[in-house]
Amino acid sequence: MRAMDDSFDLDLDYAVSIAGRALRSMAEQRIAPTPINFAVWFQYFAGSHDDLRNAIDLLIDHNRPFDSRTNQDLFETYVAPQVSAIVLDTSERLHALMGAAKEFLATAIADNHSQMEAISEVADQGKAGVDPKALVAQLMNELARAAARATRLEAGFAEKTRELDVIRDSLSKSEERARTDTLTGLANRRALDEFLRKAQATADWGEPLSVLMLDIDHFKTFNDSFGHGVGDQVLRLMAKVLREKVREQDLSARYGGEELIAVLPAADLAACAEIAERIRHAIAECTITRRSTGEVLPGISVSIGVAQYRTGEAITDLIERCDRALYLAKSGGRNRVVTERELDRAGAAG
């Protein structure tokens, strides 16, 4: 379990933990701690890229050395494209759209000048006593030409607007991916921290705010017995249950490793504990089947800690109490829900 210090915020605490694991593993594999290599192993331990994780696990399982070529290939294949491809494609498409927009505007301005000159010429002819019928016909002709040009421009602008909508949708999806844990599909730490800050602002005005944190019991033993692939399957199942059992206004996120967390605005400790109990019960009833063989695996249980926000406190204090409640649930036999109130009772008994 992670003990959290008041002097660290959630992002820093998590990053330091992941960085430490990455550097230790790099030392074990005799990998030079260059920025490129560190980026690969940081993402590996952050669990943000399934393909990268599978590739490294395969190399380790086959005792393949992590030489400079292998390290460079891992970076170029799994890390570099994530950012560069999105940025390059979006930049090129935006430049093309801006160029097209400038061209459309230039054409519209030129057509407007031509139309004004033509109408001015018709007006001059009217002053010179030209046949009114001919003037009307000429004016109608100019207006028809102007309408046709406007229709063409409108169609062009509509097409570019649709392209801009596609780019906006692509950027929105990229932003969503940046806020989502790849393995579980839950919110990641970045999204969690943003949600907590907003929820805290509301809670400081008196609305209750509670969190629950769950940890899979004996998960390391399960991973060692059945492999990381099955472990990932279990973690995704836990995430699915969590997402289904919390309310629509709540946020479920991956806190790190096999720990998941849910933030429940407008829920007091009792309400949060009730939801936590439903989650625990649902997970205990899950049947897990190994996809490759159809083998039914041993049941999985979770321990859950629950805490409620206290007006004016730091979010790290709330998470720390929830974490201690989770630890008490695990040390007390696992497969149970423990609230912060039991921390007080345990402290008094001690």
Phi and psi in degrees as a GROMACS rama.xvg file:
@    title "Ramachandran Plot"
@    xaxis  label "Phi"
@    yaxis  label "Psi"
@TYPE xy
-95.164  123.194  ARG-2
-85.3249  131.912  ALA-3
-105.685  133.852  MET-4
-98.2812  141.928  ASP-5
-59.4562  -24.5028  ASP-6
-80.8704  -3.62507  SER-7
-118.023  139.047  PHE-8
-88.7147  175.826  ASP-9
-62.9756  -43.8717  LEU-10
-60.6128  -47.4625  ASP-11
-66.3148  -43.1402  LEU-12
-59.8627  -45.4745  ASP-13
-66.3499  -46.0557  TYR-14
-61.919  -42.4736  ALA-15
-62.5556  -41.1556  VAL-16
-62.5852  -47.7342  SER-17
-65.5947  -41.6428  ILE-18
-61.5733  -40.9217  ALA-19
-62.8408  -43.9338  GLY-20
-65.0001  -39.415  ARG-21
-63.2355  -46.5113  ALA-22
-65.8059  -39.0644  LEU-23
-64.0799  -42.7731  ARG-24
-67.5552  -38.8524  SER-25
-61.5997  -39.117  MET-26
-65.5031  -40.6454  ALA-27
-63.428  -35.9471  GLU-28
-89.5957  3.40961  GLN-29
57.33  48.899  ARG-30
-104.972  130.309  ILE-31
-62.9412  133.711  ALA-32
-79.9469  58.3688  PRO-33
-81.3807  161.716  THR-34
-56.7796  -40.0708  PRO-35
-65.6808  -47.0328  ILE-36
-64.0495  -40.4912  ASN-37
-63.5429  -39.0399  PHE-38
-59.9757  -39.5043  ALA-39
-64.5881  -49.6468  VAL-40
-76.2847  -26.7527  TRP-41
-64.2183  -46.031  PHE-42
-65.558  -34.3479  GLN-43
-60.2276  -47.9951  TYR-44
-78.8246  -22.3396  PHE-45
-73.5305  -15.9812  ALA-46
69.7502  25.8291  GLY-47
-93.9306  -0.82732  SER-48
-145.7  102.222  HIS-49
-61.43  -43.6234  ASP-50
-63.1393  -41.0466  ASP-51
-63.4772  -44.8041  LEU-52
-60.9033  -44.2188  ARG-53
-64.1887  -38.9114  ASN-54
-64.7206  -44.9239  ALA-55
-68.3223  -41.2379  ILE-56
-60.0723  -38.9912  ASP-57
-65.737  -41.7972  LEU-58
-62.6699  -41.7582  LEU-59
-66.4296  -44.0954  ILE-60
-60.49  -31.562  ASP-61
-98.7702  13.0832  HIS-62
54.4945  37.1308  ASN-63
-81.0021  136.139  ARG-64
-73.4498  145.264  PRO-65
-94.1289  75.6892  PHE-66
-80.0719  177.566  ASP-67
-60.8487  -36.4181  SER-68
-68.2712  -43.7159  ARG-69
-62.3329  -44.0964  THR-70
-61.4335  -43.0945  ASN-71
-65.2487  -40.3206  GLN-72
-64.0154  -40.3203  ASP-73
-61.1948  -43.3715  LEU-74
-65.5476  -49.7185  PHE-75
-67.327  -31.7644  GLU-76
-81.499  -40.4948  THR-77
-113.013  -25.7714  TYR-78
-102.692  -55.9222  VAL-79
-58.3927  -43.0186  ALA-80
-63.6536  -24.2318  PRO-81
-58.7571  -40.7935  GLN-82
-94.4809  -49.4389  VAL-83
-63.3252  -40.2266  SER-84
-64.2843  -44.1388  ALA-85
-66.0367  -46.3827  ILE-86
-64.0403  -46.0296  VAL-87
-64.7975  -47.1656  LEU-88
-63.0834  -45.6863  ASP-89
-63.9784  -41.8146  THR-90
-62.4079  -46.0713  SER-91
-63.3094  -41.7378  GLU-92
-68.7345  -37.4966  ARG-93
-67.5374  -40.2904  LEU-94
-62.2314  -42.229  HIS-95
-62.8672  -41.8969  ALA-96
-65.7781  -41.2641  LEU-97
-64.5081  -38.1861  MET-98
-63.2822  -42.9436  GLY-99
-65.3351  -39.7789  ALA-100
-63.2558  -43.2696  ALA-101
-61.4787  -39.9837  LYS-102
-65.5996  -42.5688  GLU-103
-61.8592  -43.5981  PHE-104
-64.3685  -41.4056  LEU-105
-61.9561  -41.9361  ALA-106
-64.5557  -42.3949  THR-107
-62.6439  -41.6486  ALA-108
-64.8619  -44.3945  ILE-109
-63.1694  -42.917  ALA-110
-64.2828  -37.2233  ASP-111
-64.6663  -42.5788  ASN-112
-61.7455  -44.0658  HIS-113
-61.8852  -41.1517  SER-114
-65.3584  -43.3442  GLN-115
-64.3647  -39.489  MET-116
-65.2224  -41.3783  GLU-117
-64.2037  -43.9567  ALA-118
-66.5172  -37.755  ILE-119
-63.1407  -38.1195  SER-120
-64.7072  -40.3352  GLU-121
-62.9034  -40.9268  VAL-122
-63.0154  -40.3122  ALA-123
-64.1293  -38.8696  ASP-124
-65.6855  -33.7045  GLN-125
-63.9538  -39.3722  GLY-126
-67.2462  -28.1287  LYS-127
-84.0062  1.6975  ALA-128
86.4854  20.7347  GLY-129
-67.7513  150.534  VAL-130
-51.2462  123.098  ASP-131
-56.8593  -36.7778  PRO-132
-61.8051  -40.4799  LYS-133
-67.6591  -37.5578  ALA-134
-65.0991  -42.6881  LEU-135
-62.4292  -43.089  VAL-136
-63.322  -41.5963  ALA-137
-66.2801  -40.6218  GLN-138
-64.6604  -42.393  LEU-139
-61.7442  -38.4705  MET-140
-63.9006  -43.4058  ASN-141
-65.0632  -40.8773  GLU-142
-65.1352  -37.8265  LEU-143
-64.8593  -42.7212  ALA-144
-62.9269  -41.2358  ARG-145
-63.9291  -40.4123  ALA-146
-64.5397  -39.5021  ALA-147
-64.7638  -42.2669  ALA-148
-64.7774  -40.6124  ARG-149
-63.7229  -37.4139  ALA-150
-64.3631  -43.3025  THR-151
-63.1364  -43.1923  ARG-152
-63.9584  -41.0419  LEU-153
-62.3579  -40.1902  GLU-154
-64.8126  -40.854  ALA-155
-64.3134  -43.8058  GLY-156
-64.1908  -38.333  PHE-157
-62.7802  -40.3257  ALA-158
-63.9373  -44.8761  GLU-159
-68.3234  -31.276  LYS-160
-64.9066  -40.1173  THR-161
-62.9777  -40.9172  ARG-162
-62.4931  -39.9247  GLU-163
-65.0278  -36.5357  LEU-164
-63.4747  -37.6894  ASP-165
-64.1466  -43.4174  VAL-166
-64.3442  -42.7563  ILE-167
-60.857  -41.139  ARG-168
-66.0798  -39.5191  ASP-169
-63.2333  -43.3317  SER-170
-65.2152  -38.1296  LEU-171
-63.4718  -41.7923  SER-172
-67.4562  -37.1886  LYS-173
-63.9988  -40.7783  SER-174
-63.5499  -40.2338  GLU-175
-64.7156  -40.4419  GLU-176
-62.9162  -35.892  ARG-177
-69.3133  -15.4974  ALA-178
-107.797  7.16813  ARG-179
-121.004  136.507  THR-180
-73.9849  126.048  ASP-181
-63.2019  -41.9172  THR-182
-70.2285  -47.1629  LEU-183
-97.2748  -20.7825  THR-184
80.0036  0.853205  GLY-185
-82.7792  172.202  LEU-186
-62.9254  147.641  ALA-187
-94.3966  -173.859  ASN-188
-63.4067  -35.6168  ARG-189
-60.9848  -49.2869  ARG-190
-65.8562  -37.256  ALA-191
-60.7433  -47.4668  LEU-192
-63.1504  -40.6011  ASP-193
-63.4025  -43.6433  GLU-194
-64.6976  -41.6067  PHE-195
-63.4198  -40.2051  LEU-196
-62.0857  -43.3866  ARG-197
-67.7737  -41.4275  LYS-198
-65.6954  -36.1682  ALA-199
-63.7687  -41.8498  GLN-200
-59.1362  -39.85  ALA-201
-71.4456  -40.5912  THR-202
-65.8753  -29.0921  ALA-203
-67.738  -12.8009  ASP-204
-93.8642  6.63001  TRP-205
112.533  -8.14712  GLY-206
-79.3481  136.722  GLU-207
-65.9676  154.143  PRO-208
-148.436  125.479  LEU-209
-130.763  158.261  SER-210
-133.421  150.906  VAL-211
-129.344  142.719  LEU-212
-127.907  129.908  MET-213
-120.921  149.629  LEU-214
-135.672  135.045  ASP-215
-73.2818  127.266  ILE-216
-69.8502  134.688  ASP-217
54.722  37.0185  HIS-218
-67.6096  -36.34  PHE-219
-62.2149  -43.6709  LYS-220
-61.7094  -40.8901  THR-221
-62.2328  -45.4322  PHE-222
-62.1385  -44.3676  ASN-223
-64.3858  -33.5988  ASP-224
-80.4196  -38.2647  SER-225
-117.333  -7.39794  PHE-226
97.5668  158.384  GLY-227
-65.8415  -31.3663  HIS-228
-61.1433  -44.977  GLY-229
-68.7519  -36.8676  VAL-230
-59.9784  -41.2888  GLY-231
-64.0117  -38.5955  ASP-232
-60.4154  -42.6849  GLN-233
-64.2057  -43.1886  VAL-234
-63.8064  -39.3964  LEU-235
-65.3596  -36.4617  ARG-236
-66.1343  -42.5007  LEU-237
-60.6944  -41.1093  MET-238
-63.3426  -40.1728  ALA-239
-62.7344  -44.8705  LYS-240
-62.437  -44.7164  VAL-241
-59.5185  -47.1862  LEU-242
-62.4513  -36.3719  ARG-243
-76.2304  -28.4355  GLU-244
-90.5953  -21.9195  LYS-245
-82.1268  169.338  VAL-246
-82.383  167.05  ARG-247
-61.6654  -35.1075  GLU-248
-82.8952  -4.87238  GLN-249
-85.303  164.357  ASP-250
-120.389  127.051  LEU-251
-108.075  137.768  SER-252
-146.04  160.119  ALA-253
-89.9349  121.345  ARG-254
-86.453  -29.5964  TYR-255
152.872  137.026  GLY-256
60.1728  -127.755  GLY-257
-97.4464  10.6062  GLU-258
-90.3088  128.392  GLU-259
-116.281  156.214  LEU-260
-140.301  150.053  ILE-261
-132.375  136.447  ALA-262
-108.496  125.709  VAL-263
-119.479  93.1795  LEU-264
-65.3338  149.789  PRO-265
60.4083  27.3814  ALA-266
-127.384  128.144  ALA-267
-84.3783  -177.454  ASP-268
-60.8694  -42.6931  LEU-269
-64.6656  -43.2146  ALA-270
-65.1336  -41.0928  ALA-271
-65.5347  -41.2644  CYS-272
-63.4631  -36.267  ALA-273
-65.0388  -43.6492  GLU-274
-65.0708  -40.9503  ILE-275
-59.693  -39.9041  ALA-276
-65.9416  -37.4717  GLU-277
-64.919  -39.3187  ARG-278
-64.1495  -47.4683  ILE-279
-59.2938  -44.1466  ARG-280
-65.709  -42.9423  HIS-281
-63.6184  -40.77  ALA-282
-67.6281  -39.2786  ILE-283
-62.316  -25.8811  ALA-284
-89.6176  -5.34476  GLU-285
-69.2999  141.216  CYS-286
-107.434  126.833  THR-287
-110.808  123.497  ILE-288
-114.913  133.338  THR-289
-71.8961  120.341  ARG-290
-62.0847  -39.2389  ARG-291
-70.6091  -29.4094  SER-292
-121.384  -15.4635  THR-293
79.7921  4.94491  GLY-294
-67.7073  132.33  GLU-295
-82.7845  122.331  VAL-296
-90.8946  162.76  LEU-297
-57.81  150.644  PRO-298
-63.5062  155.004  GLY-299
-113.365  141.182  ILE-300
-128.177  163.379  SER-301
-131.333  151.49  VAL-302
-106.71  141.84  SER-303
-132.395  133.339  ILE-304
-108.753  144.659  GLY-305
-131.439  136.4  VAL-306
-145.641  155.652  ALA-307
-117.363  141.774  GLN-308
-66.4076  140.133  TYR-309
-109.802  126.031  ARG-310
-48.6016  126.505  THR-311
89.1384  -8.32082  GLY-312
-80.3713  165.25  GLU-313
-76.0464  145.998  ALA-314
-60.4871  -32.71  ILE-315
-60.9007  -32.7754  THR-316
-67.6191  -40.5301  ASP-317
-61.7454  -47.9398  LEU-318
-64.07  -37.9455  ILE-319
-64.1445  -41.2309  GLU-320
-65.4098  -40.4779  ARG-321
-64.0431  -39.7673  CYS-322
-65.3297  -40.9596  ASP-323
-67.303  -36.2499  ARG-324
-65.4676  -38.9828  ALA-325
-62.9271  -43.9798  LEU-326
-61.0707  -39.5506  TYR-327
-65.5348  -36.9653  LEU-328
-63.2508  -39.9683  ALA-329
-73.3359  -42.1732  LYS-330
-72.0122  -19.1861  SER-331
-91.2331  10.1633  GLY-332
124.188  -8.03827  GLY-333
67.179  174.891  ARG-334
52.8043  49.1373  ASN-335
-154.039  164.038  ARG-336
-108.391  130.611  VAL-337
-127.09  132.259  VAL-338
-101.458  169.216  THR-339
-63.6075  -21.4825  GLU-340
-63.4633  -34.64  ARG-341
-70.9502  -23.2862  GLU-342
-63.0716  -42.914  LEU-343
-62.8501  -42.3682  ASP-344
-67.1289  -39.2601  ARG-345
-65.0227  -37.3793  ALA-346
-68.4309  -39.4025  GLY-347
-67.4123  -38.4109  ALA-348
-68.7266  -32.2509  ALA-349
